[in-house]
C-alpha cells in the first residue's frame, strides 16, 4: 500500500511559509525585521507569504509605532496553530508509513 499525503496542508508547502509558521509556533510574537533575518527572505517575499497566511486566518499582523518608527509584528492564531500541528502530524504519519 502506498502511503498518501492526506492531511498535508498546501498552505505550508512553501519553505518560507513553513519557516514563518515554525518561528511563530515557538514565539508569542515576532517583528518583521527579525522574521526576515531569521528566514533570510527579502521584504517582498516575506510580505507576500505573511499576507497569504494572514488571509487564511493562520497568523495575525499588528502594525504600530515604537517611538517614531513603524513596527510590524506577527503572531500565530489558534486556527493557525491547530492547522500547523495537523500538518506536522500528517507529515510524521507519512514518514512512518514510508519506511521499508
N, C-alpha and C positions, 0 to 999 in steps of 0.2 A: 504494500500500500504506500503510495506516495503522499507524504505529508503536505497539507495545504497551508496557505498563508492566511487562513481565516482569522479575523481579529486584528490584522495588521492595519493600522490607520494610515491612509495615504498622506494625511497632513504632516506626518512625521518622517516621510521617506527622504526628504532633503537633509543633507548633512548639517546645514545651517539651522534648520528647524529642530532637528534632534539635539543639537548643541544648545540652542536657546532654551528648550524645554528642560534639558538636563540641568543647566545652570539655575533656572528658576525653581526647580524642584527642591533644591537644597539651600536656597537663599530666599528670604522673605521678599526682598525687592532688590533689583539691580538697575543701575542707571545705564543710559545708552552708551556712554563712553567706555564704561567697564565691560559691558557685554561685547562691544565692538572689539576691544582689546583682547579679551579672553578667547574670542572665537576667530580672530584675525579676519574680520569682514570689513568691507567698505561701508560707508554711510548708506549708500543706496541699496546695497544688498541687505544689510541689516534692517533698514526701513521697510523694504518690501516683504521680508519674511515675518517681521513682527506685525505688520499690518494684516497679513493673511491670517496669522494665528489669533489676532485680536478680533477679526471679523468672524472667526469660527467660535469665539467666546472662550478660547483656551487661555488667553492672557489678557491682562488689562494694562492700560497705559495711563500714567499720571504725568501731566505737564505742570510745572510750577517754576517759580523763580527762587533762586537761592542768592540772596543779595540782589544784584542786578543781572545775574547770569541765568539764562533759561536752563532748566534741568528736566529731562525726560527719564522716567523710570518705569520699569515693567515688573509685574508680579503675576504669578500663576493664579488662575481661578480654580474653584472647586471642580468645575466641569473639566478644565484642562488637566488638573492633577489626576482625576479619575480616568480620563481618556488616555493619558500618557502611561499610567500604571497598567491599563488593559493592553496597550500596545506592547509594552515591555514583557508582559506575561505571555502574550501571543508569540513574541519572538523567542522567548525561553522554551515554550512548548514546541515550536518549530525545530529549534536546535536539538532538543531532547529526542524528537521523533526522527531526526535525520542521521543519528549516529548509527554506525554499522555494527 
